[in-house]
Each structure stands twice: as C-alpha cells, then as structure tokens.
Amino acid sequence: MNFTHGNKVVLVGTGAVGSSYAYALMNQGICDELVLIDLNEEKAKGDVMDLDHGIVYAPSAMNITFGTYADCQDAAIVVICAGAAQKPGETRLDLVSKNVKIFESIVGSIMESGFNGIFLVATNPVDILAYATWKISGLPKERVIGSGTVLDSARFRYLLGEEFDTAPTSVHGYIIGEHGDSQLPVWSLANISGTPIAQKLTEERKEEISIQVRDAAYKIIESKGATYYGIAMGLARITRAILRNENVVLPVGALLEGENGHSDVYIGIPSVINRTGIKKVVELTLNQKEQEKLANSVRTLRDIQAEIWT
Ligand SMILES: NC(=O)c1ccc[n+]([C@@H]2O[C@H](COP(=O)([O-])OP(=O)(O)OC[C@H]3O[C@@H](n4cnc5c(N)ncnc54)[C@H](O)[C@@H]3O)[C@@H](O)[C@H]2O)c1
C-alpha cells in the first residue's frame, strides 16, 4: 500500500466547520497529532490554545499545534475546510469560482510540501472542489475524498429515525448525488433491520422528508448563519475510518469511473473507506426513477465542471 504512515492530521481552515471538526477529533481521540492552518493566523492560534486547554479532559493525548503548509509533508490526512462560506439565499454552486481559485493556491502549497497522504475536502461546492483537488494535486483518485453526502445521509437517517421512533444508527439509507439541490434519496434501498421503508410511507410523506433533507442547510443558515456540528461529526467519522483502516461503507464524494454508468465526476456515493482512502465505490442497484435523478445530478455537476475546465 502506498500511503504516509502515522496519524497526523493537518486542518486547513479553522472557521466554524474546521474548528468544530478539530473539537470532534479531540473529543473522540481520533489522532495523535493535529496541525491547524488558516489565512487568519490569529484565529488558528487562538483555536490551538483553546483546544490545548481541553486536552486534559480528552480520552487520549493529542498534540495540537499551529502550523504552515510545510507541516503537510508527513501528514496522513489533510482536511480542507477553508474558503468562503455559503451566504443566506446563496446556493452552494454560486460559490464555485471563488473557491476554485482559493483551492489552486491551497492545494498547490500542500503539494509543494511533498505531501503524499489523503485529502479530505469539505469546502462547498464540495463535489466540484473535490474534483479540483484531484486535478490540481495529481494524486490517485482514491486519495482525494469529498465529504459528499455524508451529512445529507445523516440528516436522512435522523429524520427516518424520528418517523419510525428508531435510533438513526439502526436506519440504513443513503442520499446520493450532488451535495446540493439535485441530490436524491435512495428510497428503494432504505431499510430498518432489512425491512424496506419506502412502502410504509405515502408518496407525499417521502417527498416531504426528501425536501427537509435537501433544504436543511438553508434552514440552519437562516437560523444561525452556518452549519457546522453535523458536518464536523461526518468528517471525524471519515477520518476515523481512514486512520483505523476500517473498511466501512460511508457516503462520501468519490470520483466515478463507470459506476452506475457515470464517469469523470466527484459525487456523493456509498464507498468503502480504509487506510488507502476510497478502496471501492459501491455500485448501487437503483430503480429507473433513481437512475434518472442520479443522471440529472451528474449532469448538473458536469455542466459546472465544463465551465471551469474548458
Ligand atoms: N461539505 C459539507 O457538508 C459542508 C457543510 C457545512 C459547511 N460546508 C462548507 O465548509 C466551508 C467552511 O465553512 P465555515 O462555516 O467554516 O466558514 P468560515 O468562514 O467560518 O471559515 C472559513 C475559514 O477559511 C479560512 N480561509 C479562507 N481562505 C483561506 C485560504 N486561502 N487559506 C487558508 N484559510 C482560508 C478563513 O480565514 C476562515 O477561517 C464552506 O465552504 C461551507 O460552505 C460544507
């Protein structure tokens, strides 16, 4: 296997999402070493101090420091949460050109350090920026992971858990496609202990739940300006799956190369995650309607890619 040893994580971008992720890593004792980088150095240094004071009550020791891109050289994972955040009323795709430019500089600097680990990208529009990271870095596709629909799938499972008065951890279901408006719930495969859920809900109720999942970010942003705890837990979960070589299936942003009939696009899809990154994209058996919706989501993203990379 070709990857960097050790479990050092470098976090680029210590805003609301990044600092919540750092806090989740510390609380769960996921890595031994965490380096924080941000354009706003004072903010990152403040976060380091604040987090360091929590270490005494953390489940395990963790060395948390302020750093520079040179620190990426021996990192196992670089997590990027840097960039302009989504403003009220702004779609994730509106952010695209702003953040692709920021990524050219960030990913370029990381690669100059000699980094040879795994990228985990959370900045929106995350599917486009995971694709940008893969292109700019030149790393193999399995070592560039987007957060994809990890958060949307958690929202879906949470709502279904409420609906059926069952723990969301016992609800199995995926949101796939764009982390954005063209995403789709895979109702045909959603289940609780192997029992399909779709037949137990009316078409109207399914539509309501799909909309609630799709529009959750808009609602939270309206209420408090940004969303960060949910994604931070999702990123921590992916980090743990990588560092502990878990071979667990998580809905992440992966490059499709023929899976479900699509190629050359990063999109949210269940994938097997281990120490090599994305070991394998899971090929889902979708019904006709779901296939059409996935094709539409792929088209949405590829249209944006075409504008940027032609
Ligand atoms: N993938 C998901 O599911 C998901 C969920 C929520 C938010 N997000 C996205 O995460 C990103 C961060 O959101 P946030 O709320 O933390 O924003 P934020 O504004 O609080 O933080 C962004 C941070 O990036 C830093 N930054 C900007 N340009 C930089 C550069 N060139 N180099 C280094 N650091 C730089 C800023 O100084 C700031 O600290 C946004 O793009 C947001 O849309 C993704």
The ligand as an ORCA input file, in Angstrom:
! r2SCAN-3c Opt
* xyz 0 1
  N     -19.491     19.602      2.988
  C     -20.477     19.932      3.792
  O     -21.390     19.128      4.026
  C     -20.439     21.292      4.417
  C     -21.303     21.628      5.485
  C     -21.210     22.910      6.031
  C     -20.330     23.833      5.501
  N     -19.517     23.487      4.459
  C     -18.566     24.408      3.841
  O     -17.381     24.486      4.624
  C     -16.703     25.695      4.303
  C     -16.307     26.414      5.578
  O     -17.472     26.878      6.247
  P     -17.351     27.697      7.606
  O     -18.730     27.915      8.098
  O     -16.331     27.066      8.491
  O     -16.756     29.072      7.056
  P     -15.910     30.140      7.869
  O     -15.982     31.410      7.092
  O     -16.313     30.124      9.302
  O     -14.433     29.564      7.795
  C     -13.661     29.555      6.645
  C     -12.232     29.678      7.066
  O     -11.418     29.558      5.896
  C     -10.345     30.453      6.063
  N      -9.751     30.735      4.753
  C     -10.293     31.438      3.722
  N      -9.420     31.464      2.690
  C      -8.327     30.760      3.082
  C      -7.103     30.431      2.467
  N      -6.829     30.841      1.236
  N      -6.224     29.703      3.161
  C      -6.474     29.285      4.420
  N      -7.615     29.567      5.061
  C      -8.532     30.306      4.398
  C     -10.963     31.685      6.721
  O      -9.985     32.522      7.325
  C     -11.916     31.041      7.712
  O     -11.314     30.836      8.971
  C     -17.673     26.491      3.430
  O     -17.321     26.322      2.075
  C     -19.018     25.842      3.720
  O     -19.954     26.038      2.674
  C     -19.559     22.231      3.932
*
